[in-house]
Amino acid sequence: MPLNPDLKNQLIQSVGVSHVLLYEDVSSRAKHYWNSDSREAAAIVRPANTQKVSEVLALCHRWRQRVVTHGGLTGLVDGDRTDDNDLVLSLERMNVIESIDSVGKTITVQAGCVLETVQQAAAEQHLSFGLDLGARGSCTIGGNISTNAGGLSVLRYGMTREQVLGLEVVLMDGRVVSSMNTLMKNNAGHDLKHLFIGSEGTLGVITRAVLRLRPPTYSVNTAFLACPSFQGVTESLKHLELTSAGQLHAFEVLWKSFVQLNTDPSHPATTAAPIELSEPYYIIAETRGVHIKQDADSFARSIEYCFEQGWAIDGVVAQSQQEQQKIWAIRENIEVMLEHDPLYIFDISLPIASMESYIQTLNDSVQGLWPGSTVFSYGHLADGNLHVGVATPAAEPPSTAEDQYERVNRLVFEPLQTLGGSISAEHGIGLTKKAWLSYSRNDEEIRLMQSLKMLFDEHNLLNTDRIVSLC
Ligand SMILES: Cc1cc2nc3c(=O)[nH]c(=O)nc-3n(C[C@H](O)[C@H](O)[C@H](O)COP(=O)(O)OP(=O)(O)OC[C@H]3O[C@@H](n4cnc5c(N)ncnc54)[C@H](O)[C@@H]3O)c2cc1C
């Protein structure tokens, strides 16, 4: 539906004609990081600062125009989805690093800053930022905060929530809530930022943030290990946690089918496996510290112990940055998996002790229903977080693709209820997982989420229907 002409003129007056994109300027843009189809939206509006975001939202509020906020479009639950009735509020021009306090260890940024830019700015000041994930080159701080992103170093630094000290948010009616706190300790009443972190843009648009920085790390030690049993994986984790004096930075588990896929020599985009793939489980473990020789020796001793105990029976410790990158490519190059069609991807959490049997049961059930299917499993083991890709043959009539999607979702989600797991560990709910929210949240929790939405956005205009719908 075309944008109301009066609203269009007022938006142009506010942000300038070159920042209200219409028609082919909208359709020439891709739908998503992984989907080059044309974007559908009534307009894309690109404000340059908080004041302009406030004006745009106030106008949309007055004209009852639905708005969807866009960061780097790397979110994985369709939170960015739009149709011709939606106006996109893009934060792409709001990408300024405003200041760094190297003593207080904080960085103040606009929400459209790309994660990697923040990481680099911190490194230039001999500090580090405690968030890292595969989409680092495209995802934005606003998107990270709104999804409470997890990633590769949650084990050490926690989720995005732990990295945020202060936040500035614009509400749907244009009010600016500025809580740009820079202090580690500030218990002066409700800490309102936590309402917005992880609320997937449903309560307000994040415009600026004060982020916490960490001391730098100079030594990086990375190993790729093969384990004959899942117990070998968990014992190795326990040992590395015990012996690394807080330096364990990442501990990822990969099932063999996933490693085989990403090291398949016949595929041009894969990386060669550094060892023979004869075991069922693989680990990527990484420590980061400041004493290059001492940390390397300590890491080597810990890995050696895992071999002595038989927890790991083959593996390599990277000897260069290039070898480290090759090891991480096995984990991060999920584009190869995405070539499967149909493929159903999940981001779940569950107690570590239940993971082995959970994946085994899922594998058996999926293969029982659709012979020839493969379950690709990998994830942030230490955080109890698994990513699961279920690749099935196409549904055959009378079954439909929708039936198959529903059945795979049930197979993945239902056991999590009894195991005390979650249907979303870090990607959020968005539109994709909304139908299953009651598997992880009770009725009272969902009602409270709806009440919060009503309180912040009574006309249900902002990121409408993400997480919960209003009746
Ligand atoms: C290769 C790859 C690897 C990934 N790895 C991980 C991982 O390890 N851990 C993890 O947690 N996620 C991961 N993700 C998912 C994704 O990167 C994160 O969800 C990221 O935080 C989204 O940021 P974005 O800027 O791309 O947000 P977008 O995709 O643009 O938006 C995501 C949601 O946030 C909302 N939003 C965006 N900006 C704002 C804002 N300023 N204010 C309010 N709402 C806003 C949007 O409306 C949408 O609902 C991965 C994705 C890819 C493609």
The ligand as an ORCA input file, in Angstrom:
! r2SCAN-3c Opt
* xyz 0 1
  C      26.247    -15.948     10.133
  C      25.413    -15.584     11.328
  C      25.841    -15.948     12.599
  C      25.085    -15.607     13.728
  N      25.524    -15.995     14.951
  C      24.818    -15.649     16.038
  C      25.273    -16.041     17.332
  O      26.276    -16.725     17.498
  N      24.556    -15.619     18.401
  C      23.413    -14.860     18.257
  O      22.791    -14.503     19.271
  N      22.954    -14.500     17.032
  C      23.621    -14.874     15.939
  N      23.164    -14.517     14.704
  C      21.920    -13.748     14.589
  C      22.121    -12.216     14.444
  O      23.385    -11.911     13.995
  C      21.830    -11.489     15.723
  O      20.486    -11.694     16.049
  C      22.098     -9.970     15.642
  O      22.081     -9.505     16.967
  C      21.093     -9.175     14.815
  O      21.615     -7.873     14.582
  P      21.170     -7.036     13.279
  O      21.732     -5.671     13.389
  O      21.482     -7.783     12.045
  O      19.595     -6.958     13.514
  P      18.421     -7.095     12.445
  O      18.460     -8.425     11.808
  O      18.390     -5.935     11.555
  O      17.177     -7.030     13.446
  C      16.947     -8.053     14.355
  C      15.770     -7.630     15.260
  O      16.166     -6.511     16.042
  C      15.344     -5.377     15.762
  N      16.228     -4.216     15.768
  C      17.324     -4.006     15.006
  N      17.895     -2.837     15.341
  C      17.159     -2.301     16.331
  C      17.224     -1.105     17.082
  N      18.199     -0.206     16.889
  N      16.279     -0.877     18.023
  C      15.280     -1.759     18.241
  N      15.154     -2.906     17.548
  C      16.084     -3.170     16.604
  C      14.714     -5.662     14.426
  O      13.471     -5.007     14.285
  C      14.556     -7.177     14.462
  O      13.407     -7.533     15.167
  C      23.875    -14.879     13.566
  C      23.440    -14.518     12.281
  C      24.194    -14.860     11.181
  C      23.697    -14.450      9.829
*
